[in-house]
């Protein structure tokens, strides 16, 4: 694995942790607050997500990842971050849909990264 890909993956994992909280964390902690509060808090979190995500995509693209490869990589990482977030933080139950979605993503990775 080349260093650009490793850096891209690490930065995208960090980015997705921020974005998952920005998109869904307010459902647990801010549901009783006015919508504008949830929006502003989410925007604040998303700002930090962008500070990591934009460099991740630049590094990946400069390291010869295509736009499609960056997008599929992002989606796989999103699912990899979302499932533990859903189970551990939001206390959602584990469902077979997570497995089926993961298998679809494995197929997407295969097809987008093959020569």
C-alpha positions in Angstrom: 0.0 0.0 0.0 1.3 3.4 -0.8 1.6 6.2 1.7 -0.9 8.4 0.0 -3.6 5.7 0.3 -2.7 5.1 4.0 -2.9 8.8 4.8 -6.1 9.2 2.8 -7.8 6.3 4.7 -6.7 7.6 8.1 -7.9 11.1 7.4 -11.2 9.8 6.0 -11.8 7.7 9.1 -11.2 10.8 11.3 -13.4 12.8 9.0 -16.2 10.3 9.1 -16.2 10.2 12.9 -16.8 13.9 12.9 -19.4 13.8 10.2 -21.4 10.9 11.8 -21.7 12.9 15.0 -22.6 16.0 13.0 -25.4 14.2 11.1 -26.8 11.9 13.8 -25.4 12.8 17.2 -28.0 15.5 17.7 -30.7 12.9 17.6 -29.6 11.6 21.0 -28.3 14.7 22.7 -30.2 17.6 21.3 -33.6 16.2 20.4 -35.3 18.5 23.0 -33.5 21.6 21.8 -34.8 23.9 19.0 -33.8 22.8 15.5 -31.6 25.8 15.0 -29.4 24.7 17.9 -29.0 21.3 16.4 -28.2 22.8 13.0 -25.6 25.2 14.5 -23.9 22.4 16.6 -23.9 20.1 13.6 -22.3 22.8 11.4 -19.7 23.4 14.0 -18.8 19.7 14.1 -18.9 19.5 10.3 -16.4 22.4 10.1 -13.8 20.1 11.7 -14.8 17.3 9.4 -14.0 19.4 6.4 -10.6 20.4 7.8 -9.7 16.7 7.6 -11.8 15.5 4.6 -10.6 18.1 2.1 -6.9 17.3 2.6 -7.8 13.5 2.6 -9.3 13.8 -0.9 -6.5 16.0 -2.2 -3.9 13.6 -0.9 -5.8 10.6 -2.4 -6.3 12.3 -5.7 -2.6 13.4 -5.9 -1.7 9.8 -5.0 -3.5 8.6 -8.2 -6.9 7.6 -6.8 -9.6 8.4 -9.2 -12.7 10.3 -8.1 -14.8 7.1 -8.2 -12.2 5.3 -6.0 -12.2 8.2 -3.5 -16.0 8.1 -3.4 -16.3 4.3 -2.8 -13.5 4.5 -0.2 -15.5 7.2 1.5 -18.7 5.1 1.5 -16.9 2.0 2.9 -15.4 4.1 5.7 -18.7 5.7 6.3 -20.4 2.4 6.8 -17.5 1.2 9.0 -17.8 4.2 11.2 -21.6 4.3 11.2 -22.2 0.7 12.4 -20.2 1.0 15.6 -21.7 4.5 16.2 -25.2 3.1 15.7 -24.6 0.2 18.0 -22.5 1.7 20.8 -23.5 5.4 20.9 -27.1 5.4 19.7 -27.8 1.9 21.2 -29.5 0.7 18.0 -29.8 -3.1 17.6 -27.6 -5.1 15.3 -29.5 -6.1 12.2 -28.7 -8.3 9.2 -29.1 -5.3 7.0 -25.6 -4.1 8.2 -24.0 -7.4 6.9 -25.8 -7.2 3.5 -24.8 -3.6 3.1 -21.2 -4.4 4.0 -21.2 -7.2 1.4 -22.5 -4.8 -1.2 -19.7 -2.4 -0.3 -17.1 -5.1 -0.7 -18.4 -5.7 -4.2 -18.2 -2.0 -4.9 -14.6 -1.8 -3.7 -13.7 -4.8 -5.9 -15.2 -3.4 -9.0 -14.0 0.2 -8.6 -10.4 -0.8 -7.7 -9.8 -3.6 -10.2 -7.8 -2.8 -13.3 
